[in-house]
């Protein structure tokens, strides 16, 4: 995914998956920290470009 161009379609797909991931947390009665939620949203918007970069940022929390 690191070579993936961040087109509007790609960003829309990311936003869809982030919304579903956050909904899954809440269905399980768990909620990510505000910082983690912000990182997920930055990934969805393209501010964080790759899943590897997202993993690194989450591991720093």
mmCIF file of the N, C-alpha and C atoms, coordinates in Angstrom:
data_MODEL
# 
_entry.id   MODEL 
# 
loop_
_atom_site.group_PDB 
_atom_site.id 
_atom_site.type_symbol 
_atom_site.label_atom_id 
_atom_site.label_alt_id 
_atom_site.label_comp_id 
_atom_site.label_asym_id 
_atom_site.label_entity_id 
_atom_site.label_seq_id 
_atom_site.pdbx_PDB_ins_code 
_atom_site.Cartn_x 
_atom_site.Cartn_y 
_atom_site.Cartn_z 
_atom_site.occupancy 
_atom_site.B_iso_or_equiv 
_atom_site.pdbx_formal_charge 
_atom_site.auth_seq_id 
_atom_site.auth_comp_id 
_atom_site.auth_asym_id 
_atom_site.auth_atom_id 
_atom_site.pdbx_PDB_model_num 
ATOM 1   N N  . UNK A 1 1  ? 0.806   -1.188 0.000  1.00 0.00 ? 1  UNK A N  1 
ATOM 2   C CA . UNK A 1 1  ? 0.000   0.000  0.000  1.00 0.00 ? 1  UNK A CA 1 
ATOM 3   C C  . UNK A 1 1  ? 0.853   1.257  0.000  1.00 0.00 ? 1  UNK A C  1 
ATOM 4   N N  . UNK A 1 2  ? 2.120   1.153  0.290  1.00 0.00 ? 2  UNK A N  1 
ATOM 5   C CA . UNK A 1 2  ? 2.956   2.341  0.369  1.00 0.00 ? 2  UNK A CA 1 
ATOM 6   C C  . UNK A 1 2  ? 3.110   3.045  -0.973 1.00 0.00 ? 2  UNK A C  1 
ATOM 7   N N  . UNK A 1 3  ? 2.903   2.341  -2.088 1.00 0.00 ? 3  UNK A N  1 
ATOM 8   C CA . UNK A 1 3  ? 3.001   2.951  -3.405 1.00 0.00 ? 3  UNK A CA 1 
ATOM 9   C C  . UNK A 1 3  ? 1.646   3.402  -3.929 1.00 0.00 ? 3  UNK A C  1 
ATOM 10  N N  . UNK A 1 4  ? 0.629   3.298  -3.112 1.00 0.00 ? 4  UNK A N  1 
ATOM 11  C CA . UNK A 1 4  ? -0.724  3.637  -3.517 1.00 0.00 ? 4  UNK A CA 1 
ATOM 12  C C  . UNK A 1 4  ? -0.911  5.146  -3.598 1.00 0.00 ? 4  UNK A C  1 
ATOM 13  N N  . UNK A 1 5  ? -1.447  5.596  -4.711 1.00 0.00 ? 5  UNK A N  1 
ATOM 14  C CA . UNK A 1 5  ? -1.737  7.016  -4.866 1.00 0.00 ? 5  UNK A CA 1 
ATOM 15  C C  . UNK A 1 5  ? -2.971  7.361  -4.036 1.00 0.00 ? 5  UNK A C  1 
ATOM 16  N N  . UNK A 1 6  ? -2.913  8.466  -3.332 1.00 0.00 ? 6  UNK A N  1 
ATOM 17  C CA . UNK A 1 6  ? -4.001  8.851  -2.440 1.00 0.00 ? 6  UNK A CA 1 
ATOM 18  C C  . UNK A 1 6  ? -5.081  9.619  -3.217 1.00 0.00 ? 6  UNK A C  1 
ATOM 19  N N  . UNK A 1 7  ? -5.795  8.884  -4.033 1.00 0.00 ? 7  UNK A N  1 
ATOM 20  C CA . UNK A 1 7  ? -6.887  9.462  -4.817 1.00 0.00 ? 7  UNK A CA 1 
ATOM 21  C C  . UNK A 1 7  ? -8.105  9.657  -3.912 1.00 0.00 ? 7  UNK A C  1 
ATOM 22  N N  . UNK A 1 8  ? -9.088  10.423 -4.350 1.00 0.00 ? 8  UNK A N  1 
ATOM 23  C CA . UNK A 1 8  ? -10.316 10.565 -3.557 1.00 0.00 ? 8  UNK A CA 1 
ATOM 24  C C  . UNK A 1 8  ? -10.980 9.216  -3.265 1.00 0.00 ? 8  UNK A C  1 
ATOM 25  N N  . UNK A 1 9  ? -10.910 8.283  -4.195 1.00 0.00 ? 9  UNK A N  1 
ATOM 26  C CA . UNK A 1 9  ? -11.498 6.960  -3.973 1.00 0.00 ? 9  UNK A CA 1 
ATOM 27  C C  . UNK A 1 9  ? -10.764 6.204  -2.876 1.00 0.00 ? 9  UNK A C  1 
ATOM 28  N N  . UNK A 1 10 ? -9.452  6.287  -2.881 1.00 0.00 ? 10 UNK A N  1 
ATOM 29  C CA . UNK A 1 10 ? -8.647  5.619  -1.851 1.00 0.00 ? 10 UNK A CA 1 
ATOM 30  C C  . UNK A 1 10 ? -8.948  6.234  -0.486 1.00 0.00 ? 10 UNK A C  1 
ATOM 31  N N  . UNK A 1 11 ? -9.016  7.540  -0.428 1.00 0.00 ? 11 UNK A N  1 
ATOM 32  C CA . UNK A 1 11 ? -9.297  8.208  0.848  1.00 0.00 ? 11 UNK A CA 1 
ATOM 33  C C  . UNK A 1 11 ? -10.706 7.887  1.328  1.00 0.00 ? 11 UNK A C  1 
ATOM 34  N N  . UNK A 1 12 ? -11.661 7.776  0.424  1.00 0.00 ? 12 UNK A N  1 
ATOM 35  C CA . UNK A 1 12 ? -13.027 7.410  0.810  1.00 0.00 ? 12 UNK A CA 1 
ATOM 36  C C  . UNK A 1 12 ? -13.059 5.984  1.360  1.00 0.00 ? 12 UNK A C  1 
ATOM 37  N N  . UNK A 1 13 ? -12.305 5.081  0.729  1.00 0.00 ? 13 UNK A N  1 
ATOM 38  C CA . UNK A 1 13 ? -12.238 3.700  1.213  1.00 0.00 ? 13 UNK A CA 1 
ATOM 39  C C  . UNK A 1 13 ? -11.596 3.642  2.591  1.00 0.00 ? 13 UNK A C  1 
ATOM 40  N N  . UNK A 1 14 ? -10.525 4.420  2.787  1.00 0.00 ? 14 UNK A N  1 
ATOM 41  C CA . UNK A 1 14 ? -9.882  4.473  4.102  1.00 0.00 ? 14 UNK A CA 1 
ATOM 42  C C  . UNK A 1 14 ? -10.853 4.989  5.157  1.00 0.00 ? 14 UNK A C  1 
ATOM 43  N N  . UNK A 1 15 ? -11.574 6.054  4.831  1.00 0.00 ? 15 UNK A N  1 
ATOM 44  C CA . UNK A 1 15 ? -12.529 6.622  5.792  1.00 0.00 ? 15 UNK A CA 1 
ATOM 45  C C  . UNK A 1 15 ? -13.586 5.592  6.151  1.00 0.00 ? 15 UNK A C  1 
ATOM 46  N N  . UNK A 1 16 ? -14.068 4.846  5.176  1.00 0.00 ? 16 UNK A N  1 
ATOM 47  C CA . UNK A 1 16 ? -15.061 3.793  5.411  1.00 0.00 ? 16 UNK A CA 1 
ATOM 48  C C  . UNK A 1 16 ? -14.513 2.752  6.382  1.00 0.00 ? 16 UNK A C  1 
ATOM 49  N N  . UNK A 1 17 ? -13.286 2.296  6.146  1.00 0.00 ? 17 UNK A N  1 
ATOM 50  C CA . UNK A 1 17 ? -12.696 1.271  7.008  1.00 0.00 ? 17 UNK A CA 1 
ATOM 51  C C  . UNK A 1 17 ? -12.403 1.810  8.411  1.00 0.00 ? 17 UNK A C  1 
ATOM 52  N N  . UNK A 1 18 ? -11.992 3.050  8.512  1.00 0.00 ? 18 UNK A N  1 
ATOM 53  C CA . UNK A 1 18 ? -11.737 3.641  9.830  1.00 0.00 ? 18 UNK A CA 1 
ATOM 54  C C  . UNK A 1 18 ? -13.049 3.741  10.612 1.00 0.00 ? 18 UNK A C  1 
ATOM 55  N N  . UNK A 1 19 ? -14.113 4.212  9.957  1.00 0.00 ? 19 UNK A N  1 
ATOM 56  C CA . UNK A 1 19 ? -15.420 4.286  10.636 1.00 0.00 ? 19 UNK A CA 1 
ATOM 57  C C  . UNK A 1 19 ? -15.850 2.907  11.131 1.00 0.00 ? 19 UNK A C  1 
ATOM 58  N N  . UNK A 1 20 ? -15.673 1.884  10.290 1.00 0.00 ? 20 UNK A N  1 
ATOM 59  C CA . UNK A 1 20 ? -16.044 0.531  10.695 1.00 0.00 ? 20 UNK A CA 1 
ATOM 60  C C  . UNK A 1 20 ? -15.184 0.022  11.841 1.00 0.00 ? 20 UNK A C  1 
ATOM 61  N N  . UNK A 1 21 ? -13.898 0.333  11.815 1.00 0.00 ? 21 UNK A N  1 
ATOM 62  C CA . UNK A 1 21 ? -13.012 -0.102 12.900 1.00 0.00 ? 21 UNK A CA 1 
ATOM 63  C C  . UNK A 1 21 ? -13.411 0.557  14.214 1.00 0.00 ? 21 UNK A C  1 
ATOM 64  N N  . UNK A 1 22 ? -13.692 1.849  14.168 1.00 0.00 ? 22 UNK A N  1 
ATOM 65  C CA . UNK A 1 22 ? -14.102 2.549  15.393 1.00 0.00 ? 22 UNK A CA 1 
ATOM 66  C C  . UNK A 1 22 ? -15.449 2.035  15.893 1.00 0.00 ? 22 UNK A C  1 
ATOM 67  N N  . UNK A 1 23 ? -16.361 1.718  14.966 1.00 0.00 ? 23 UNK A N  1 
ATOM 68  C CA . UNK A 1 23 ? -17.656 1.152  15.356 1.00 0.00 ? 23 UNK A CA 1 
ATOM 69  C C  . UNK A 1 23 ? -17.472 -0.225 15.990 1.00 0.00 ? 23 UNK A C  1 
ATOM 70  N N  . UNK A 1 24 ? -16.537 -1.008 15.478 1.00 0.00 ? 24 UNK A N  1 
ATOM 71  C CA . UNK A 1 24 ? -16.273 -2.327 16.050 1.00 0.00 ? 24 UNK A CA 1 
ATOM 72  C C  . UNK A 1 24 ? -15.768 -2.219 17.484 1.00 0.00 ? 24 UNK A C  1 
ATOM 73  N N  . UNK A 1 25 ? -14.908 -1.232 17.731 1.00 0.00 ? 25 UNK A N  1 
ATOM 74  C CA . UNK A 1 25 ? -14.447 -1.003 19.105 1.00 0.00 ? 25 UNK A CA 1 
ATOM 75  C C  . UNK A 1 25 ? -15.642 -0.761 20.015 1.00 0.00 ? 25 UNK A C  1 
ATOM 76  N N  . UNK A 1 26 ? -16.542 0.118  19.605 1.00 0.00 ? 26 UNK A N  1 
ATOM 77  C CA . UNK A 1 26 ? -17.651 0.480  20.480 1.00 0.00 ? 26 UNK A CA 1 
ATOM 78  C C  . UNK A 1 26 ? -18.622 -0.678 20.652 1.00 0.00 ? 26 UNK A C  1 
ATOM 79  N N  . UNK A 1 27 ? -18.817 -1.503 19.628 1.00 0.00 ? 27 UNK A N  1 
ATOM 80  C CA . UNK A 1 27 ? -19.686 -2.675 19.768 1.00 0.00 ? 27 UNK A CA 1 
ATOM 81  C C  . UNK A 1 27 ? -19.146 -3.650 20.799 1.00 0.00 ? 27 UNK A C  1 
ATOM 82  N N  . UNK A 1 28 ? -17.842 -3.676 20.952 1.00 0.00 ? 28 UNK A N  1 
ATOM 83  C CA . UNK A 1 28 ? -17.207 -4.543 21.942 1.00 0.00 ? 28 UNK A CA 1 
ATOM 84  C C  . UNK A 1 28 ? -17.141 -3.875 23.314 1.00 0.00 ? 28 UNK A C  1 
ATOM 85  N N  . UNK A 1 29 ? -17.643 -2.647 23.404 1.00 0.00 ? 29 UNK A N  1 
ATOM 86  C CA . UNK A 1 29 ? -17.624 -1.937 24.679 1.00 0.00 ? 29 UNK A CA 1 
ATOM 87  C C  . UNK A 1 29 ? -16.280 -1.312 24.989 1.00 0.00 ? 29 UNK A C  1 
ATOM 88  N N  . UNK A 1 30 ? -15.442 -1.173 23.982 1.00 0.00 ? 30 UNK A N  1 
ATOM 89  C CA . UNK A 1 30 ? -14.131 -0.566 24.170 1.00 0.00 ? 30 UNK A CA 1 
ATOM 90  C C  . UNK A 1 30 ? -14.018 0.640  23.268 1.00 0.00 ? 30 UNK A C  1 
ATOM 91  N N  . UNK A 1 31 ? -13.217 1.570  23.679 1.00 0.00 ? 31 UNK A N  1 
ATOM 92  C CA . UNK A 1 31 ? -13.052 2.792  22.904 1.00 0.00 ? 31 UNK A CA 1 
ATOM 93  C C  . UNK A 1 31 ? -11.570 3.124  22.845 1.00 0.00 ? 31 UNK A C  1 
ATOM 94  N N  . UNK A 1 32 ? -11.061 3.433  21.645 1.00 0.00 ? 32 UNK A N  1 
ATOM 95  C CA . UNK A 1 32 ? -9.652  3.817  21.554 1.00 0.00 ? 32 UNK A CA 1 
ATOM 96  C C  . UNK A 1 32 ? -9.443  5.166  22.231 1.00 0.00 ? 32 UNK A C  1 
ATOM 97  N N  . UNK A 1 33 ? -8.219  5.421  22.614 1.00 0.00 ? 33 UNK A N  1 
ATOM 98  C CA . UNK A 1 33 ? -7.920  6.724  23.198 1.00 0.00 ? 33 UNK A CA 1 
ATOM 99  C C  . UNK A 1 33 ? -8.170  7.806  22.157 1.00 0.00 ? 33 UNK A C  1 
ATOM 100 N N  . UNK A 1 34 ? -8.344  9.023  22.612 1.00 0.00 ? 34 UNK A N  1 
ATOM 101 C CA . UNK A 1 34 ? -8.547  10.141 21.697 1.00 0.00 ? 34 UNK A CA 1 
ATOM 102 C C  . UNK A 1 34 ? -7.349  10.271 20.751 1.00 0.00 ? 34 UNK A C  1 
ATOM 103 N N  . UNK A 1 35 ? -6.158  10.033 21.271 1.00 0.00 ? 35 UNK A N  1 
ATOM 104 C CA . UNK A 1 35 ? -4.952  10.110 20.452 1.00 0.00 ? 35 UNK A CA 1 
ATOM 105 C C  . UNK A 1 35 ? -4.970  9.051  19.349 1.00 0.00 ? 35 UNK A C  1 
ATOM 106 N N  . UNK A 1 36 ? -5.364  7.820  19.699 1.00 0.00 ? 36 UNK A N  1 
ATOM 107 C CA . UNK A 1 36 ? -5.434  6.744  18.705 1.00 0.00 ? 36 UNK A CA 1 
ATOM 108 C C  . UNK A 1 36 ? -6.511  7.046  17.667 1.00 0.00 ? 36 UNK A C  1 
ATOM 109 N N  . UNK A 1 37 ? -7.645  7.539  18.116 1.00 0.00 ? 37 UNK A N  1 
ATOM 110 C CA . UNK A 1 37 ? -8.722  7.893  17.184 1.00 0.00 ? 37 UNK A CA 1 
ATOM 111 C C  . UNK A 1 37 ? -8.248  8.985  16.220 1.00 0.00 ? 37 UNK A C  1 
ATOM 112 N N  . UNK A 1 38 ? -7.513  9.956  16.743 1.00 0.00 ? 38 UNK A N  1 
ATOM 113 C CA . UNK A 1 38 ? -6.965  11.014 15.882 1.00 0.00 ? 38 UNK A CA 1 
ATOM 114 C C  . UNK A 1 38 ? -6.005  10.439 14.838 1.00 0.00 ? 38 UNK A C  1 
ATOM 115 N N  . UNK A 1 39 ? -5.185  9.466  15.245 1.00 0.00 ? 39 UNK A N  1 
ATOM 116 C CA . UNK A 1 39 ? -4.263  8.840  14.291 1.00 0.00 ? 39 UNK A CA 1 
ATOM 117 C C  . UNK A 1 39 ? -5.025  8.091  13.197 1.00 0.00 ? 39 UNK A C  1 
ATOM 118 N N  . UNK A 1 40 ? -6.079  7.368  13.586 1.00 0.00 ? 40 UNK A N  1 
ATOM 119 C CA . UNK A 1 40 ? -6.897  6.675  12.591 1.00 0.00 ? 40 UNK A CA 1 
ATOM 120 C C  . UNK A 1 40 ? -7.491  7.682  11.598 1.00 0.00 ? 40 UNK A C  1 
ATOM 121 N N  . UNK A 1 41 ? -7.977  8.786  12.110 1.00 0.00 ? 41 UNK A N  1 
ATOM 122 C CA . UNK A 1 41 ? -8.576  9.804  11.238 1.00 0.00 ? 41 UNK A CA 1 
ATOM 123 C C  . UNK A 1 41 ? -7.531  10.469 10.341 1.00 0.00 ? 41 UNK A C  1 
ATOM 124 N N  . UNK A 1 42 ? -6.314  10.639 10.850 1.00 0.00 ? 42 UNK A N  1 
ATOM 125 C CA . UNK A 1 42 ? -5.232  11.179 10.010 1.00 0.00 ? 42 UNK A CA 1 
ATOM 126 C C  . UNK A 1 42 ? -4.887  10.203 8.889  1.00 0.00 ? 42 UNK A C  1 
ATOM 127 N N  . UNK A 1 43 ? -4.947  8.912  9.180  1.00 0.00 ? 43 UNK A N  1 
ATOM 128 C CA . UNK A 1 43 ? -4.718  7.907  8.145  1.00 0.00 ? 43 UNK A CA 1 
ATOM 129 C C  . UNK A 1 43 ? -5.832  7.979  7.099  1.00 0.00 ? 43 UNK A C  1 
ATOM 130 N N  . UNK A 1 44 ? -7.066  8.108  7.560  1.00 0.00 ? 44 UNK A N  1 
ATOM 131 C CA . UNK A 1 44 ? -8.201  8.179  6.636  1.00 0.00 ? 44 UNK A CA 1 
ATOM 132 C C  . UNK A 1 44 ? -8.112  9.402  5.729  1.00 0.00 ? 44 UNK A C  1 
ATOM 133 N N  . UNK A 1 45 ? -7.604  10.511 6.254  1.00 0.00 ? 45 UNK A N  1 
ATOM 134 C CA . UNK A 1 45 ? -7.537  11.744 5.473  1.00 0.00 ? 45 UNK A CA 1 
ATOM 135 C C  . UNK A 1 45 ? -6.304  11.809 4.570  1.00 0.00 ? 45 UNK A C  1 
ATOM 136 N N  . UNK A 1 46 ? -5.353  10.893 4.771  1.00 0.00 ? 46 UNK A N  1 
ATOM 137 C CA . UNK A 1 46 ? -4.136  10.901 3.968  1.00 0.00 ? 46 UNK A CA 1 
ATOM 138 C C  . UNK A 1 46 ? -2.985  11.628 4.624  1.00 0.00 ? 46 UNK A C  1 
ATOM 139 N N  . UNK A 1 47 ? -3.232  12.240 5.776  1.00 0.00 ? 47 UNK A N  1 
ATOM 140 C CA . UNK A 1 47 ? -2.148  12.929 6.488  1.00 0.00 ? 47 UNK A CA 1 
ATOM 141 C C  . UNK A 1 47 ? -1.063  11.936 6.897  1.00 0.00 ? 47 UNK A C  1 
ATOM 142 N N  . UNK A 1 48 ? -1.481  10.748 7.308  1.00 0.00 ? 48 UNK A N  1 
ATOM 143 C CA . UNK A 1 48 ? -0.566  9.620  7.499  1.00 0.00 ? 48 UNK A CA 1 
ATOM 144 C C  . UNK A 1 48 ? -0.740  8.775  6.246  1.00 0.00 ? 48 UNK A C  1 
ATOM 145 N N  . UNK A 1 49 ? 0.332   8.622  5.475  1.00 0.00 ? 49 UNK A N  1 
ATOM 146 C CA . UNK A 1 49 ? 0.215   8.055  4.131  1.00 0.00 ? 49 UNK A CA 1 
ATOM 147 C C  . UNK A 1 49 ? 0.167   6.536  4.070  1.00 0.00 ? 49 UNK A C  1 
ATOM 148 N N  . UNK A 1 50 ? 0.869   5.848  4.970  1.00 0.00 ? 50 UNK A N  1 
ATOM 149 C CA . UNK A 1 50 ? 0.938   4.390  4.859  1.00 0.00 ? 50 UNK A CA 1 
ATOM 150 C C  . UNK A 1 50 ? 0.487   3.722  6.155  1.00 0.00 ? 50 UNK A C  1 
ATOM 151 N N  . UNK A 1 51 ? 0.069   2.469  6.018  1.00 0.00 ? 51 UNK A N  1 
ATOM 152 C CA . UNK A 1 51 ? -0.333  1.689  7.191  1.00 0.00 ? 51 UNK A CA 1 
ATOM 153 C C  . UNK A 1 51 ? 0.874   1.469  8.105  1.00 0.00 ? 51 UNK A C  1 
ATOM 154 N N  . UNK A 1 52 ? 2.059   1.346  7.528  1.00 0.00 ? 52 UNK A N  1 
ATOM 155 C CA . UNK A 1 52 ? 3.263   1.173  8.346  1.00 0.00 ? 52 UNK A CA 1 
ATOM 156 C C  . UNK A 1 52 ? 3.529   2.413  9.191  1.00 0.00 ? 52 UNK A C  1 
ATOM 157 N N  . UNK A 1 53 ? 3.342   3.581  8.600  1.00 0.00 ? 53 UNK A N  1 
ATOM 158 C CA . UNK A 1 53 ? 3.503   4.825  9.351  1.00 0.00 ? 53 UNK A CA 1 
ATOM 159 C C  . UNK A 1 53 ? 2.468   4.919  10.475 1.00 0.00 ? 53 UNK A C  1 
ATOM 160 N N  . UNK A 1 54 ? 1.242   4.464  10.191 1.00 0.00 ? 54 UNK A N  1 
ATOM 161 C CA . UNK A 1 54 ? 0.195   4.449  11.220 1.00 0.00 ? 54 UNK A CA 1 
ATOM 162 C C  . UNK A 1 54 ? 0.597   3.514  12.368 1.00 0.00 ? 54 UNK A C  1 
ATOM 163 N N  . UNK A 1 55 ? 1.110   2.348  12.043 1.00 0.00 ? 55 UNK A N  1 
ATOM 164 C CA . UNK A 1 55 ? 1.536   1.392  13.080 1.00 0.00 ? 55 UNK A CA 1 
ATOM 165 C C  . UNK A 1 55 ? 2.612   2.003  13.977 1.00 0.00 ? 55 UNK A C  1 
ATOM 166 N N  . UNK A 1 56 ? 3.578   2.657  13.364 1.00 0.00 ? 56 UNK A N  1 
ATOM 167 C CA . UNK A 1 56 ? 4.658   3.278  14.138 1.00 0.00 ? 56 UNK A CA 1 
ATOM 168 C C  . UNK A 1 56 ? 4.080   4.315  15.091 1.00 0.00 ? 56 UNK A C  1 
ATOM 169 N N  . UNK A 1 57 ? 3.193   5.145  14.585 1.00 0.00 ? 57 UNK A N  1 
ATOM 170 C CA . UNK A 1 57 ? 2.603   6.215  15.413 1.00 0.00 ? 57 UNK A CA 1 
ATOM 171 C C  . UNK A 1 57 ? 1.776   5.626  16.558 1.00 0.00 ? 57 UNK A C  1 
ATOM 172 N N  . UNK A 1 58 ? 1.025   4.555  16.288 1.00 0.00 ? 58 UNK A N  1 
ATOM 173 C CA . UNK A 1 58 ? 0.224   3.934  17.348 1.00 0.00 ? 58 UNK A CA 1 
ATOM 174 C C  . UNK A 1 58 ? 1.132   3.319  18.401 1.00 0.00 ? 58 UNK A C  1 
ATOM 175 N N  . UNK A 1 59 ? 2.234   2.708  17.970 1.00 0.00 ? 59 UNK A N  1 
ATOM 176 C CA . UNK A 1 59 ? 3.160   2.096  18.923 1.00 0.00 ? 59 UNK A CA 1 
ATOM 177 C C  . UNK A 1 59 ? 3.836   3.132  19.813 1.00 0.00 ? 59 UNK A C  1 
ATOM 178 N N  . UNK A 1 60 ? 3.883   4.390  19.368 1.00 0.00 ? 60 UNK A N  1 
ATOM 179 C CA . UNK A 1 60 ? 4.478   5.449  20.186 1.00 0.00 ? 60 UNK A CA 1 
ATOM 180 C C  . UNK A 1 60 ? 3.538   5.940  21.290 1.00 0.00 ? 60 UNK A C  1 
ATOM 181 N N  . UNK A 1 61 ? 2.262   5.583  21.203 1.00 0.00 ? 61 UNK A N  1 
ATOM 182 C CA . UNK A 1 61 ? 1.305   6.042  22.231 1.00 0.00 ? 61 UNK A CA 1 
ATOM 183 C C  . UNK A 1 61 ? 1.543   5.363  23.553 1.00 0.00 ? 61 UNK A C  1 
# 
